[in-house]
Amino acid sequence: MGLPRLTSAIFIAVLLQSAAVLAATNASCTFDTFSAPSGYTFSQVEGVSDDGSVVGQLVDNKTQKLVAFTRSPNGVFTEYAAPAAAVTWMYGRNRSGASAGYYQDAKNPGHLHGFMLKGSKLSIVNYPKAANTFLFDVNQPGTAVGSFSAGVATKGFLLANGIYNTISYPNAQATYPMAISDNGAVVGSYSTTIYNGFLWQNGTFTTINYRGAKYGTALTGVNNSGVIVGNQLHGDRDFGFIYQNGVFKSIVYPGASFTLAGGINNNGLISGQIYVNVSGTDTLGYTAVCK
């Protein structure tokens, strides 16, 4: 899986500064599921735009190459590989059809480059003097969030009007801002020796952790109403949740081994991935409305 797949449980975690004090109940969700296109399987199902378009990553079953995808509201998939890319990821999309992601350079595999794609127009995003740049989301005003690595540290950034502003949790080894609302609320995860969810707004961090998550918390989406989605990490399986007004509710697809949350749009539509079995060999994408 590609860096930094924060919904993959590869981290050692204990709770720090948890904002959660009660166990979550299950949300009441209405699901619309979809399969990967013929010849592909899902690697990651990530964000969803206000029109219901979903983005993520597919695995080509023949070549095992990973490519990004967009799925339109009427179910049409469009695969995308960035020029000269070995692997392409796509994480977020705004309602104007601009998508955010990053790719691994085929000629220089040690380098990752962020990008924004709108129609056929590709804009490469490289944080100045950074070895790697990850771009995760772009809001309707055009402000993007991502991360960059320089040396051993990975820090987050906000990019607006060509100007970079660093988002870095104090003393953290890594900060990953994964999503941004139109009013500038940013959610993501940071690590010291563990991973924690955070909300960043007006320059202030608020830690949001799902209580009892063995390997930590990863926040993946936020909308203009302040509703947040993310995942609690538990080793071989992770579990999606919705968070609002200090209350966690689990996203559970009936009969599935576990369900992940990738994003949420301003209409409250949640996107993500359903793991039908523990091995992960049978997965579905979904959009859902949850209460």
N, C-alpha and C positions, 0 to 999 in steps of 0.2 A: 504494500500500500504506500501511497505517496506521502511525503512529508507535507504539512504536519497534520496527519489524520488524527485529530484530537478525540474522535469518537472510538478510536482503537485503543484498547486497554493495554498500553505498553509502559504505563507509569506506575510507580510505587506511591501510594497516597495515604495520608491521614488527614483528618479534618483540621483546618485552620480557620479561625474567624468565621465560623459558619453562620450564615444568615437564616438557615433553616432550623426550626426547633421542633417541628412535628413531622411525622411520617406522612407521605403523600397518599391520597386516595386516587382511584382511577378516574380519569376524565371520561365524560360521555362523548364519544366521537362517532361521526359518520364518515366512513372511509370510501374513497374511490381508488381502486388499485389498478396498476398497469404493469405489464411485462416489458422486459427489454426487447428491442427489435430483433428480428431474425438474424442469427449469426453472432449475437452478442449476449453477454451477461452483465449485470450491474456490478460495478466496483463501488461507486458511491452515488447516492441520490442526495443532492444538496438543496440549494435555495429555490424559492418560488417568487415570481414577480406578481404585481398586482393583477395582471390579466390571466394568471394561472399557469404561465409558462414555467417549467421546471428545468433546472440545470444539474449537471453532475458528470459522472465518468462511467464509461463502458469498457469492457474487456472484449476484444475481438477473439472469438473462440478458436479461430484457426491460427492466428499469429501470436496471440496472447498480448498484443500491443494494446496499450490503454489510450483511449481518446476521450475528449470531452463530448457532451451532448446537450442539446436543447430539445425539450419536448413541448410542443405547442398545446394550447388549451384543448384543441380537437384531436390530440393524440399523435401528431406527426413528429417523428424524431429527425433531428439533423445532427449528424456527427461532425466533429470539428477537431482537426489537428493543426496546431500552430506551425508555421513554416520552420523547417529545420529543427523540428522538435522530436525527441525520442518519446516523450510522454507529455500529455496535455491534461490539465485539470481545470474544471470550471466550478465556481462556488456560489456566485451571486449574480442577480440580474435586476435592473430597475424597470419601471413600467414603460420607459421609452425604448426598451429593447437593448440596452447596453449591458453586456455581460462582463464579469470580472473573473480572472483565473490566473494561472501561471503554467509555465512549461519547463521541461528539462531540455537543455541544449544538447542536440545530438552530437555535435562536434566537440563540445566541452561538457561532458556529463556531470562534472562537479558544479555546474552553474545552473541556477534557476532564474527565470525572468518572469515578471508579472506582465499581464496584458489586460487591455479592455477591448472588447469587440462589439461593434454596432453595425449590423448588416455585414458588408464586406470590408469595412474600415477597421483595421487593426492598429492599436496604439500600444507600443511596448513601454512598460513601466519598470525602470531600474533605479532603485534607491542609490543616490550618489555614493560611489566608492564601496558599495556593498558587494560581497561575493554572491549572495543570493537574494532574490526578491520574491515574496509571495503576495499576490493580490487576492483578496477574499470577497470583497463586496463593494458595490457602488450604489449610492442612493439617487433619488430623482434629481436633486440639485447638481449631481455630478461629483460629489465628494466620495473618495474611495478610501478604504482601509486595507491594511496588509501588514506584513512583517518583513524584516530584513535581517540578514546575519552578517556580522563583521567580527572576525575572530571567533571566540568561543561563545559570544553573547548573541541572542536573538531578541530584537526589540520590535515593537509595533510602530506603525505610523499612520497618520491621517494625511491624505493628499487632496488639497483643494486649490484650484486655480494655479496649478503648477508649483505650489509651495508645500513642502513636507514639514509636518510637525510630529515629533516623536511621542509615542504612547508607550511608556515603560513602567511597569509596576516596580516600586522601590525594592531593590536587592533581589529581584527575580532573575533567574537564569534565562528565562524566555517569556515573552509576552506575545500573544496571538490575538489581535482584534479580528473577530470573524464576521461581524455584521454591523451595519450602521443604519439607523432610521433616518427619515427625511428631516427630523428635527435634531439630529446630531447625537442621539444616544448610541453608544458603541458597546457591544458585548463581545466577550471572548474568554480566554483562559490565560493564566500565568502560572509559572512554576518556580519553585525554589528547589526543594527536593521532591515536591509533589505538585499536582495540578489543581487549580482552583478556578471557579467561574468568576467573572467580574462584569460589572456595569461601570462604564466610564462616561461621565457627562460633565461638561463645564470644567474639565480638568480634575475631577474628583473620582477616585475609585471607590466602588462598593463591592465587597466580596459576596458572592452568592453561591453557596455550596449546598448540595443535596445531602442531607444528613445520612450517614451510614454508607455512602458510596465507597466501596473498598479501594478503588483506584482513582477516585477524584471526580470532578465535575467539569464538563465542557459545554459552554453556552454557544449556540450556533445561529440564533436568529432573534431579532427584535423588531417590532412594528411601531407605528406612530402612536399607538395607544399604550405603549409600554409593556405589551405582552411579550414575554421571552420564552424561547424554547431551547432545549439543550438535552444533554445525555448524562446519566450517571454511569460510571464505569466500574465494571465488575469482572475483570479478567477475561474470560472467554466469551462474555456476552455483555452488552451495554443496553441501557433502557432509556427511552426518550421520556421527556416530561414537558409540561407547560407550567410557567411560573408567572403569577400575577398577584399583586397586592400582598406579597409575602407568603403566598400559598402555592405549594407544589401539587400538581396533579399528573399522574403517570399516563402516558400514551400507550395503550395496550390494544393490539389487534387480536381478536379472539382466535385462539388455537395456535398462534405463532409462538416460536421460542422466545423472540424478543423483537422490539420495534425501536428504530432510531428516528430522531428528529433532525432534519437538515435545515429548515428555515420556516419563516412565517411571513405572510404578506399583510398589507394594511387592511385587507378584508377578513383577516383572521384565518386564512387558509394556510394549513401547515403541510409541508412536504417532508418526505423521508423514505425510509427503507424498512421493509418487513422481512425478517429472517424466519422462514417457515420451519427450518430445522437448525439444530445447533451448529452443524458443520458449515453452514453458510453456503451450501451448494444450491439451495433453492431460495431465491429472494424475489421480492416484488417491490416496485415503487408504489408510492401512494400520495394522494393529497387528502386532507381531512379537515373537517370543522369540528372543534372540540370545545366542550363547555365544562 
